[in-house]
């Protein structure tokens, strides 16, 4: 049995999660969701997603940029494209996210057509 490709969504926001689930379902991906960065770390021990989308989260001693930095140093996960969703950022935050290794930065509100095109491009490059 062939396992479906998965997208990992890391956000506690139900509206963002619901939107991303619809986009990934339309793209033929199964979704796995984590409400926190620590929960995502636990999930990533057993799965290698095709795409990882992170909300801008800050937890005790860990933030989204730090998680991406860690993921890009794990051989099994470094090729999974990461998309960092941000509400508004300063230039310093944007540079921090870029240095972490995030492949794409998407600002809220998400522009549906361009985001769907980004997902299609990422999936076509990974095949």
Beta strands, then each sheet from edge to edge (+ up, - down):
strand 1: 6-10
strand 2: 30-34
strand 3: 51-54
strand 4: 58-59
strand 5: 62-63
strand 6: 81-86
strand 7: 104-107
sheet 1: 2+ 1+ 3+ 6+ 7+
sheet 2: 4+ 5-
end
